[in-house]
Amino acid sequence: MPNVIDSIEADVSGGSAVGDEVLENSRLISEQELARLWQCSISTIRRMRAAGRLPAPLTIGGRLIRYRACDIAKYLQEQVEELEVS
């Protein structure tokens, strides 16, 4: 089975692997980008965030919400592992 972390990082970076680990870990994803990647609505992302079901986002300037790509990748990997166990 393909590694979920590699998959999300490839999707976020536009399909090409980023060689510099610092850049990979510092990549920020907007709610819109996350909704597009997961093929769901922005409202769904916001409901998941409000319910505490997503990794904690960064809030920049009080209004701008971004997620670290590495946090989202880790979250997805954990979700896959939970499904495999059950």
C-alpha positions as CSV (number, residue, x, y, z in Angstrom):
1,M,0.0,0.0,0.0
2,P,1.4,3.5,-0.8
3,N,2.6,5.6,2.0
4,V,0.0,8.2,2.8
5,I,2.6,10.8,3.9
6,D,4.4,10.6,0.6
7,S,1.1,10.8,-1.2
8,I,-0.1,14.0,0.6
9,E,3.3,15.6,0.2
10,A,3.3,14.9,-3.5
11,D,-0.3,16.3,-3.9
12,V,0.5,19.4,-1.9
13,S,3.8,20.1,-3.8
14,G,2.1,19.7,-7.2
15,G,3.2,16.1,-7.8
16,S,7.0,16.6,-7.4
17,A,9.0,15.5,-4.4
18,V,10.6,18.4,-2.6
19,G,14.2,17.6,-1.8
20,D,14.7,19.9,1.1
21,E,13.1,18.5,4.3
22,V,12.9,22.0,5.8
23,L,10.7,23.2,2.9
24,E,8.5,20.1,3.2
25,N,7.9,20.6,6.9
26,S,7.2,24.3,6.5
27,R,4.7,24.0,3.7
28,L,1.4,25.5,4.7
29,I,-2.0,24.5,3.3
30,S,-5.1,26.7,3.3
31,E,-8.6,25.4,4.1
32,Q,-9.4,25.7,0.4
33,E,-6.4,23.6,-0.6
34,L,-7.2,21.0,2.0
35,A,-10.8,20.8,0.8
36,R,-9.7,20.4,-2.8
37,L,-7.2,17.6,-1.8
38,W,-9.8,15.7,0.2
39,Q,-12.6,16.5,-2.3
40,C,-14.9,17.9,0.3
41,S,-16.4,21.3,1.0
42,I,-14.6,24.1,3.0
43,S,-17.6,23.9,5.4
44,T,-16.6,20.2,6.1
45,I,-13.0,21.2,6.9
46,R,-14.3,24.0,9.2
47,R,-16.7,21.6,11.0
48,M,-13.8,19.1,11.5
49,R,-11.6,21.9,12.8
50,A,-14.3,23.1,15.2
51,A,-14.9,19.6,16.5
52,G,-11.2,19.1,17.1
53,R,-10.9,16.3,14.5
54,L,-8.0,18.0,12.6
55,P,-4.5,18.9,13.7
56,A,-4.3,22.4,15.2
57,P,-3.9,25.0,12.5
58,L,-1.7,28.1,12.6
59,T,-3.6,31.4,12.8
60,I,-1.7,34.2,11.1
61,G,-2.7,37.8,11.7
62,G,-5.8,36.6,13.6
63,R,-7.7,35.6,10.4
64,L,-5.5,33.5,8.1
65,I,-5.8,29.8,8.9
66,R,-3.2,27.4,7.6
67,Y,-2.3,23.8,8.3
68,R,1.3,22.4,8.2
69,A,1.6,19.8,5.4
70,C,3.5,17.5,7.7
71,D,0.7,17.7,10.4
72,I,-1.9,16.8,7.8
73,A,0.2,13.9,6.4
74,K,0.7,12.6,10.0
75,Y,-3.0,12.9,10.7
76,L,-3.8,10.9,7.5
77,Q,-1.3,8.2,8.3
78,E,-2.9,7.8,11.8
79,Q,-6.3,7.5,10.2
80,V,-5.1,4.8,7.8
81,E,-3.5,2.9,10.7
82,E,-6.7,3.0,12.7
83,L,-8.6,1.6,9.8
84,E,-6.1,-1.2,9.3
85,V,-6.3,-2.2,13.0
86,S,-10.1,-2.4,13.1
